[in-house]
């Protein structure tokens, strides 16, 4: 997706995310129409930008060695396989929010957050990243980013699971708040070479993979993580394409920032309210002794530590 939002192509547009993050990954950084749960999204995004390894863990106090992410191939096996839903009703801004929002309330929009995370030697002027060096994960190119008319689009922010593809594979059933979270999730977002991102358009793994083969395992692991976190499905062709990639890297795990990559049982350390957790139904207590339950809500499909 372009930094200002991608135009519709072949019936849809393309993240992030993702992000959503250099989670290059495992690396650094981020429901009726409803008002976005800004406090919950802000907690996640802020934690991801400042301490990516802790994002998605049951508690910041949990030792990283205990927070083992699931294997991507196992997570792929859990995804439903269905055909594509029609694009009826799809409108990028109305359904996923404008590009780009400041979901973590740090005063900077998601695009600049991702640029600060993914560029080497970023030079910010306040929130706005003026320049930096991108080691593009999709092509391997080294791109010198300079913000300005005619130069900014050299680096774009890609939704790993394109928003149009998300719409065709289950996002129609999500609340608007959940879709806004998906569009700004750092696990679904990469800063990438602009022309390459334009060629990707809204393609899924069956129609497009990064030219740089060394990054494909990480790339599809992010796609699986995002679809798993937001309850989306894969098409038969998409699943086969992802499986072929993962055949070459059976040990590939989901990115550390993805939902459900934290320890699956009640942690020894106190849990943090609002942090992502797994599995659904796990129990824990805060440092103050409040009983917590790992569960989702109608406004947020992801499982988090919430009051029991």
C-alpha positions, 0 to 999 in steps of 0.5 A, a space after each residue: 500500500 502506498 503511504 497515502 493509501 492504495 487505490 483499488 486494483 483488480 477489485 480491491 486494494 492492498 499492508 499490513 501489515 500487517 504490520 504489522 513489523 523490521 519485525 523483519 521480522 521477529 524484529 522491531 516495532 507495532 468491532 455495528 460500526 463501532 468507535 475504535 477501542 483506542 486505549 487497547 489499540 494504543 497499548 498494543 501499538 505503543 508496546 510494539 514500537 518500544 519493545 517488540 519482543 514483549 508484544 503479544 506476551 502474557 506479561 512483560 515480565 515473562 522470560 523471552 525464552 518461554 514465549 515460543 511462537 507456534 510453528 507457521 505450518 501448524 498455524 496454517 493447518 488451523 486456518 479454514 479453507 474457503 472460496 473468496 467472498 465478493 467485494 460487495 460493500 468494500 470501501 477502504 476508508 469506510 471499512 478500515 479507516 483512513 491511511 494513516 491513523 495514530 492508533 497508539 496516540 503517540 502523536 505520530 501516524 502509523 506510516 511514520 511509526 513503521 518508517 522509524 522502525 524499518 529504516 536504518 538511520 531514520 532522521 525524524 523532524 518531530 514525528 515525520 521521518 525525513 530520510 533514512 535507508 531501507 534494506 528492502 526485505 522484498 527485493 534486497 535493494 538498498 533504498 535511500 529514502 528522502 521525503 518529498 514530492 516525487 521521492 516519498 513513494 520510493 518507499 511504501 508501507 505494504 499490508 502483508 495481507 492486503 486489505 482487499 484480500 482480507 475483505 474477501 476472506 472474512 473481514 466483512 464479518 469483523 467489526 470496524 474497530 477490528 478492521 482498523 486494528 488489522 489495517 494498523 497492526 505492525 505484524 501486517 506492515 512492512 516498509 518496502 520498495 514502492 514499485 514492487 509494492 505496486 506490482 503486488 497490488 492486492 495479490 495473495 500468496 497464490 498470485 504474488 510472493 516477494 522476489 527475494 526468495 530468502 524472505 518468503 518464509 518470513 513473509 508467509 509466516 506473517 500472512 498466516 499470523 494475521 489471518 489467524 489473529 483476525 479469524 480470516 480464511 485462506 483459499 485453496 490456492 493460497 493455502 497450497 502456495 503458502 505450504 509450498 514455501 513452508 516446505 522449505 522452512 518447516 521450522 519457521 515460526 509465527 512472528 513474535 508480535 503475533 497474537 497467540 505467540 505467548 505461553 499457553 498456560 497461566 504464567 508464573 509472573 503477573 499478567 498485564 491487562 490488555 496484553 495479547 494472550 493464548 490459549 482462549 480460556 487461560 487464567 491469570 492474575 495481575 500484580 494487584 491480584 485481580 483475576 484475569 481471563 484470556 478471552 476475546 470480545 464482540 469488539 475485539 476478535 483477538 484474545 487478550 487478558 481481560 477481567 474475569 
